[in-house]
């Protein structure tokens, strides 16, 4: 696999930037033979937590413990057996715990296998999954841990994400954390660790990954979206909040044009053109994806205005009002276009 062919998917991604400090903490613990058996990897969505967790897993299953001091990085060659096996799901000492496919979707997979038509990652990605990690999924982990390691060394369980466990699956994982098998590493990825059971958090070493620096996000955009122009990269970085995942989603969702439209309407103040307002509201409420993008970007706009000390009190009040409108619209199933219009006209009154 050449560098140009490396996938952005965490299981395939060997290119990780911005988390060198967290890598060093893990590597030093391994070198000193003081590696905790459970690690909670937290931070904003889209900053590389899952890719980071896969990097730890690959290293632990690949590195030679007899040569601890020879390693200065956690990088594993992409042509190594461990890298390939984890990528294609055949590594016997690695288990991924994630939301399972719905029953009807599982039947599609089984049928494809019986027919000899194995599904691609893209096809699998289009199948619907459960909204939670169920306790039955954890039982698969227990079966995995009941077996001996293929080489008598480490075994790794990666939970992506731990936030998606329900009460029953969380308690099942807690039992494993309370008495982890020898040489078993548990990696829990979490976007919001405060939602996890306190007893789960207390049994994990913590690695909180920081938002990526702007120059790192810019570099990663150039790598994964080489056709994006420099002036657009700057705009994307400005609203991505240190998240390369969010930056790429913004590029694919045409967020720059969306944000520019919000800014243009807002700065036109009370002199906005009715036709422009109606056109924007139609676009923002046209699809669920557009509406969700509007929600995220308009709140980001108001937050940025407040940070820039541009009518701080008014911006903060409008942020609270917009949040209330969004919640009320969802709870009462109100007209989304009307919600957009109420928020945008409210913003135009204060700028």
LUMVEXMAR-509223 format. One line per 3 residues: number of its first residue (from 1); their letters; for each residue y, x, z of C-alpha. Coordinates in Angstrom, 2 decimals, m for minus. Layout:
<pts>
NUM	a	Y,X,Z ~ ...
</pts>
This chain:
<pts>
1	xxx	0.00,0.00,0.00 ~ 3.30,1.57,m1.07 ~ 6.45,1.25,1.03
4	xxx	7.90,m1.15,m1.54 ~ 4.89,m3.42,m1.09 ~ 5.09,m3.65,2.69
7	xxx	5.40,m7.27,3.73 ~ 8.05,m8.58,6.09 ~ 5.32,m10.56,7.88
10	xxx	4.87,m9.04,11.39 ~ 1.16,m8.29,10.88 ~ 1.98,m6.22,7.78
13	xxx	5.36,m4.81,8.73 ~ 5.43,m1.09,9.48 ~ 9.21,m0.82,9.18
16	xxx	10.93,m1.60,12.47 ~ 14.46,m0.58,13.43 ~ 16.64,m1.02,16.49
19	xxx	14.08,m1.06,19.30 ~ 13.55,2.64,19.88 ~ 14.33,2.41,23.61
22	xxx	11.66,m0.24,24.18 ~ 9.16,1.78,22.12 ~ 9.80,4.82,24.32
25	xxx	9.19,2.81,27.51 ~ 5.79,1.70,26.25 ~ 4.85,5.12,24.86
28	xxx	5.81,6.90,28.09 ~ 3.71,4.47,30.13 ~ 0.72,5.13,27.84
31	xxx	1.22,8.89,27.98 ~ 1.38,8.81,31.77 ~ m1.79,6.72,31.95
34	xxx	0.21,4.00,33.75 ~ 0.12,1.33,31.07 ~ 0.51,m2.18,32.49
37	xxx	m2.12,m4.56,31.14 ~ 0.34,m7.37,30.32 ~ 3.73,m7.09,28.62
40	xxx	6.26,m9.87,28.13 ~ 8.30,m9.13,25.00 ~ 11.42,m11.29,24.94
43	xxx	14.71,m11.59,23.09 ~ 16.49,m13.66,20.46 ~ 14.57,m15.17,17.57
46	xxx	14.38,m13.01,14.48 ~ 15.03,m9.60,16.03 ~ 11.50,m8.31,15.46
49	xxx	9.61,m9.21,18.64 ~ 6.38,m10.07,16.84 ~ 6.63,m6.99,14.60
52	xxx	7.22,m4.92,17.73 ~ 4.15,m6.44,19.42 ~ 1.98,m5.70,16.39
55	xxx	3.27,m2.12,16.44 ~ 2.15,m1.71,20.06 ~ m1.25,m3.24,19.26
58	xxx	m1.85,m1.00,16.25 ~ m0.89,2.13,18.14 ~ m3.10,1.40,21.12
61	xxx	m6.13,0.76,18.92 ~ m5.45,3.80,16.72 ~ m4.19,6.59,18.99
64	xxx	m6.48,9.25,20.48 ~ m6.17,9.16,24.26 ~ m7.41,12.75,24.45
67	xxx	m4.24,13.87,22.65 ~ m1.61,11.84,24.51 ~ 1.08,14.50,24.38
70	xxx	0.83,14.82,20.60 ~ 2.52,11.47,20.01 ~ 6.29,11.10,19.86
73	xxx	6.36,7.74,18.11 ~ 4.32,4.55,17.93 ~ 4.04,4.68,14.14
76	xxx	0.58,4.16,12.65 ~ m0.17,5.16,9.03 ~ m0.23,2.07,6.80
79	xxx	m3.33,3.40,5.06 ~ m5.23,3.76,8.35 ~ m8.27,1.57,9.03
82	xxx	m6.66,m0.04,12.07 ~ m3.52,m0.99,10.17 ~ m5.52,m2.54,7.33
85	xxx	m7.89,m4.40,9.67 ~ m5.13,m5.96,11.77 ~ m3.29,m6.91,8.60
88	xxx	m6.30,m8.72,7.11 ~ m7.54,m10.14,10.42 ~ m10.77,m8.15,10.64
91	xxx	m10.00,m5.78,13.55 ~ m12.79,m6.49,16.09 ~ m10.72,m5.42,19.12
94	xxx	m7.62,m7.44,18.27 ~ m7.13,m11.17,18.84 ~ m4.07,m13.21,17.87
97	xxx	m3.40,m16.38,19.83 ~ m1.07,m18.80,18.04 ~ m0.78,m22.48,17.25
100	xxx	m3.88,m23.70,15.44 ~ m3.98,m25.71,12.23 ~ m4.20,m29.49,12.40
103	xxx	m7.71,m30.88,11.97 ~ m7.06,m32.10,8.42 ~ m5.68,m28.69,7.46
106	xxx	m8.68,m26.91,8.96 ~ m10.89,m29.00,6.72 ~ m8.95,m27.76,3.70
109	xxx	m9.54,m24.16,4.80 ~ m13.26,m24.75,5.37 ~ m13.62,m26.42,1.98
112	xxx	m11.80,m23.53,0.28 ~ m14.15,m21.03,1.94 ~ m17.25,m23.02,0.95
115	xxx	m15.99,m23.18,m2.63 ~ m15.32,m19.45,m2.62 ~ m11.57,m20.01,m3.02
118	xxx	m10.02,m18.06,m0.18 ~ m6.44,m19.11,0.53 ~ m3.58,m16.64,0.21
121	xxx	m1.10,m16.03,3.04 ~ 1.39,m18.16,1.11 ~ m1.04,m21.06,0.85
124	xxx	m1.97,m20.80,4.51 ~ 1.71,m20.72,5.39 ~ 2.19,m24.12,3.76
127	xxx	m0.47,m25.77,5.95 ~ 0.68,m27.75,8.97 ~ 0.01,m26.44,12.46
130	xxx	m0.13,m28.06,15.86 ~ 3.11,m28.12,17.84 ~ 1.47,m26.31,20.75
133	xxx	m1.06,m23.64,21.63 ~ m3.87,m25.73,23.10 ~ m6.34,m24.82,25.82
136	xxx	m9.14,m24.81,23.23 ~ m7.33,m21.94,21.51 ~ m7.40,m19.96,24.77
139	xxx	m11.15,m20.47,25.02 ~ m11.45,m18.41,21.83 ~ m9.64,m15.61,23.67
142	xxx	m12.07,m15.87,26.57 ~ m14.97,m15.54,24.15 ~ m13.29,m12.49,22.62
145	xxx	m12.82,m10.85,26.02 ~ m16.40,m11.59,27.05 ~ m17.57,m9.12,24.40
148	xxx	m17.42,m5.37,24.75 ~ m14.95,m3.32,22.76 ~ m16.27,m2.15,19.40
151	xxx	m15.55,1.48,20.30 ~ m15.54,1.30,24.08 ~ m11.76,1.59,24.21
154	xxx	m8.90,m0.91,24.35 ~ m8.81,m4.55,23.33 ~ m5.53,m6.32,22.55
157	xxx	m4.57,m10.00,22.76 ~ m1.24,m10.97,21.19 ~ 0.24,m14.39,22.03
160	xxx	2.86,m15.46,19.50 ~ 4.60,m17.23,20.97 ~ 3.91,m17.83,24.63
163	xxx	6.65,m20.49,24.63 ~ 4.32,m22.76,22.64 ~ 1.64,m22.97,25.32
166	xxx	1.32,m26.27,27.16 ~ 0.52,m26.59,30.86 ~ m3.23,m26.31,30.35
169	xxx	m3.22,m23.33,27.99 ~ m0.63,m21.57,30.16 ~ m2.84,m21.96,33.23
172	xxx	m5.82,m20.65,31.24 ~ m3.84,m17.56,30.23 ~ m2.69,m17.14,33.84
175	xxx	m6.33,m16.87,34.96 ~ m6.81,m14.01,32.50 ~ m3.63,m12.29,33.72
178	xxx	m4.74,m12.60,37.34 ~ m7.96,m10.68,36.66 ~ m7.61,m8.94,33.30
181	xxx	m10.72,m7.21,31.98 ~ m10.69,m3.42,32.02 ~ m8.73,m1.79,29.18
184	xxx	m7.37,m5.08,27.89 ~ m3.75,m5.31,26.80 ~ m2.04,m8.71,26.79
187	xxx	1.15,m8.98,24.71 ~ 3.19,m12.16,25.19 ~ 6.03,m12.80,22.73
190	xxx	8.70,m15.16,24.08 ~ 12.03,m16.42,22.77 ~ 12.79,m18.09,26.10
193	xxx	10.87,m16.52,29.00 ~ 12.61,m18.78,31.53 ~ 10.40,m21.62,30.23
196	xxx	7.21,m19.75,31.12 ~ 5.40,m20.20,34.42 ~ 6.97,m17.91,37.05
199	xxx	3.46,m16.71,37.90 ~ 2.96,m15.60,34.28 ~ 6.27,m13.75,34.23
202	xxx	5.51,m12.04,37.53 ~ 2.26,m10.58,36.19 ~ 3.88,m8.97,33.14
205	xxx	5.87,m5.83,32.58 ~ 9.09,m6.87,30.84 ~ 10.48,m5.57,27.58
208	xxx	13.63,m7.44,26.59 ~ 14.55,m6.50,23.04 ~ 18.27,m6.41,22.37
211	xxx	20.05,m7.98,19.38 ~ 20.17,m5.55,16.47 ~ 23.30,m3.56,15.77
214	xxx	25.30,m4.70,12.73 ~ 24.49,m1.53,10.79 ~ 20.76,m2.11,11.41
217	xxx	20.96,m5.71,10.18 ~ 22.86,m4.50,7.09 ~ 20.23,m1.84,6.39
220	xxx	17.39,m4.33,6.74 ~ 19.10,m6.86,4.45 ~ 19.41,m4.17,1.78
223	xxx	15.71,m3.44,2.17 ~ 14.41,m7.01,2.10 ~ 17.05,m8.62,m0.15
226	xxx	18.21,m5.77,m2.43 ~ 20.02,m8.15,m4.79 ~ 22.52,m9.33,m2.16
229	xxx	26.03,m7.98,m2.78 ~ 27.81,m5.87,m0.17 ~ 30.61,m8.37,0.46
232	xxx	28.01,m11.07,1.14 ~ 26.06,m8.75,3.43 ~ 29.17,m8.32,5.58
235	xxx	29.58,m12.09,5.88 ~ 25.92,m12.61,6.74 ~ 25.95,m9.87,9.38
238	xxx	29.05,m11.43,10.94 ~ 27.24,m14.73,11.61 ~ 23.66,m13.51,12.14
241	xxx	24.18,m12.53,15.78 ~ 22.06,m9.38,15.56 ~ 19.01,m11.18,14.12
244	xxx	17.52,m9.98,10.84 ~ 15.28,m13.05,10.73 ~ 18.30,m15.32,10.97
247	xxx	20.18,m13.18,8.42 ~ 17.40,m13.58,5.86 ~ 17.17,m17.31,6.56
250	xxx	20.92,m17.57,6.06 ~ 20.67,m15.77,2.73 ~ 17.85,m18.00,1.53
253	xxx	19.65,m21.10,2.80 ~ 23.01,m20.21,1.25 ~ 24.65,m20.08,4.67
256	xxx	27.60,m18.01,3.47 ~ 28.79,m20.81,1.22 ~ 28.23,m23.28,4.05
259	xxx	30.18,m21.21,6.57 ~ 32.99,m20.58,4.07 ~ 33.29,m24.33,3.51
262	xxx	33.50,m24.97,7.26 ~ 36.16,m22.28,7.59 ~ 38.15,m23.53,4.60
265	xxx	38.21,m27.11,5.87 ~ 39.02,m26.06,9.43 ~ 41.92,m23.82,8.43
268	xxx	43.36,m26.49,6.16 ~ 44.06,m28.39,9.37 ~ 45.43,m31.90,9.14
271	xxx	46.27,m31.24,5.48 ~ 42.62,m31.25,4.37 ~ 41.85,m33.06,1.14
274	xxx	39.82,m36.22,1.65 ~ 37.73,m35.47,m1.46 ~ 36.85,m32.02,m0.11
277	xxx	35.91,m33.46,3.28 ~ 33.69,m36.16,1.78 ~ 32.00,m33.69,m0.56
280	xxx	31.22,m31.36,2.33 ~ 29.93,m34.17,4.56 ~ 27.66,m35.39,1.76
283	xxx	26.22,m31.88,1.34 ~ 25.82,m31.25,5.09 ~ 23.90,m34.50,5.61
286	xxx	21.99,m34.46,2.31 ~ 18.79,m32.96,3.74 ~ 17.38,m32.21,7.17
289	xxx	17.59,m28.49,6.37 ~ 21.29,m28.77,5.48 ~ 22.04,m30.76,8.61
292	xxx	20.28,m28.24,10.86 ~ 22.16,m25.42,9.15 ~ 25.45,m27.26,9.68
295	xxx	24.67,m27.74,13.38 ~ 24.01,m24.07,13.85 ~ 26.95,m22.79,11.82
298	xxx	29.64,m25.16,13.08 ~ 28.79,m24.31,16.70 ~ 28.83,m20.62,15.77
301	xxx	32.26,m21.12,14.15 ~ 33.67,m22.76,17.29 ~ 32.13,m20.08,19.48
304	xxx	33.64,m17.32,17.35 ~ 37.05,m19.00,17.44 ~ 36.93,m19.09,21.23
307	xxx	35.84,m15.44,21.43 ~ 38.72,m14.49,19.13 ~ 41.05,m16.27,21.58
310	xxx	42.07,m18.70,18.86 ~ 42.98,m21.83,20.85 ~ 40.35,m21.04,23.45
313	xxx	40.59,m24.28,25.41 ~ 40.62,m26.49,22.31 ~ 37.73,m24.56,20.72
316	xxx	35.65,m24.80,23.88 ~ 36.34,m28.53,24.23 ~ 35.42,m29.11,20.57
319	xxx	32.21,m27.09,21.07 ~ 31.23,m29.42,23.93 ~ 32.20,m32.50,21.90
322	xxx	30.19,m31.34,18.87 ~ 27.15,m30.63,21.05 ~ 27.41,m34.13,22.54
325	xxx	27.68,m35.72,19.08 ~ 24.58,m33.86,17.89 ~ 22.56,m34.91,20.93
328	xxx	23.70,m38.53,20.71 ~ 23.03,m38.68,16.97 ~ 19.46,m37.47,17.49
331	xxx	18.75,m39.61,20.55 ~ 20.05,m42.84,18.98 ~ 19.09,m42.02,15.38
334	xxx	22.70,m42.40,14.22 ~ 24.16,m41.63,10.80 ~ 24.17,m37.84,10.32
337	xxx	26.96,m37.96,7.74 ~ 29.19,m39.76,10.23 ~ 28.36,m37.12,12.84
340	xxx	29.40,m34.36,10.44 ~ 32.63,m36.15,9.58 ~ 33.53,m36.78,13.23
343	xxx	33.04,m33.13,14.08 ~ 34.85,m31.72,11.06 ~ 37.86,m34.04,11.37
346	xxx	38.00,m33.15,15.06 ~ 38.05,m29.46,14.18 ~ 40.77,m29.99,11.56
349	xxx	43.01,m31.53,14.21 ~ 43.09,m28.39,16.33 ~ 43.44,m25.57,13.77
</pts>
